[in-house]
Amino acid sequence: MNADVRPVLKLRDDTVGVLAAMRGVFARDLKVAFRQRQDLLNPLLFFVMVVTLFPLGVSPEVSFLREAGAGILWVAALLSVLLSLDHLFRHDFDDGTLEQLVLQPQPLFLLVLAKTMAHWVLTGLPLVILTPVLGVMVHLDGNSIGVLCLTLLIGTPVLSLIGSIGAALTLGLRSAGVLLSLLIIPLYIPVLIFGTGTVAAAAEGAQVGAYVALMGAFLVLALTLAPFASAAALRISLSNG
Amino acid sequence: MWQFFHKLGSPKWFFGIATRLMPWLLAGGVLLLMAGIVWGLAFAPKDYLQGNSYRIIFIHVPTAFIAQSIYIMMAVAAVVTLVWRMKLADVFVKAVAPVGLVLTFLALFTGAVWGKPTWGTWWIWDARLTSMLILLFLYGGVIALDRAINDEKSAARAVAILVLVGVVNIPIIKYSVEWWNTLHQPATFKLTEKPSMPADMWVPLLLSVLGLYLLFGWLACLRMQTEILFREQRTRWVKDYVMAGRG
């Protein structure tokens, strides 16, 4: 990969503040991603295709789709985030950028947080934006679609954050992809349960405030703890090579 | 106290202690477990609602109980691995993870066997069952990650992080019954309250839980010894030990 596709990080300086460094990492990840647009598109295509499989494979009945639609969309979103996680650190690991990141004077966990946020903006957010269209296709009503988007908006950052731990742990291993899924899917289950539970409660006309608050709690927990874990895991994976 | 702590870090010292401890653990474990199970299966009174089918509790509860506590022990060992880099802690994690996997599977299996006559189904997507299943996946992930990393030190620390991340799941298992409150009956033992069943039922249950704990201790010592011998195979004392055993 040549240098002009993947811009070099220019942070090697004590005078760069923590926030500026985070902004730098974030902006660079976005820039790299937009120079390789296909990588951006793939998880979205995957998302749409997985959702398509359900009406074809199970039943195109409106009653079934309305019942299962939110769950299908959530599972599809979860899987496509999972699929995209491999990219989170892989390229930076291969070309040595990650080592430079570890050597920065700024705390690694904040830089990892910036990378994870960039990952969410590039995969989670587009999924949320795409959800209303697919929601209409699986015959969800307007209210459910709104709640579904809200849960995905809170839930997908959690997926990215937890996923970053798995991606960091499996970095540089053989068959990292399958292993990553094995490690991460169990940790995704509570998020999935509450995400779909919220939509189900909304469909029954119940108040969803408590559910949304719980998902927010998941987000805060992941936001505060996950970057530490992935930073520690990154250091291990790098010392491994 | 610190000296004890340092000694505990020495695989050789642990090896000796374990050798002396193991016969007691094995004997105590077998005795208690036999007593608990025979008492439970043959002499404890019938349940007024579930009849004889409830008797599987004397196997189901100990396996489920210990399957969960092994994970907590692993989490403690993981902290020790990460903070003090103590060799023995990661030997422990590596040695007991498969035991935890098997016990979790047994808990799920006996639960299914119990569920069939009482709930009329082998499996139900109840919160408690689902979180036990997640525990099974977590054990599987820990073992898979450990196998995937060749370097011993990296593997130990990576696994430690994974275990700590997974331990967030344990409170969810513990309180899921109260949160979702579905089919599964609430926990059998609580530290703070008197058991709600007659003494003829809970005493054998307690005996079999303790028995299985001791047996687990024995198995953990055995597996840790094996792992220690493997890791320290180049050291003097292991060579001496092996040669002495042969001679």
Interface residues (C-beta under 8 A of the other chain):
Chain A: I162 I165 L169 T170 L173 R174 S175 L179 L182 L183 I185 P186 L187 I189 P190 L221 A229 A232 A233 I236 S237 S239 N240
Chain B: L82 T130 I134 F137 L138 G140 G141 A144 L145 A148 I149 D151 S154 R157 A158 I161 L162 L164 V165 G166 V168 N169 I172
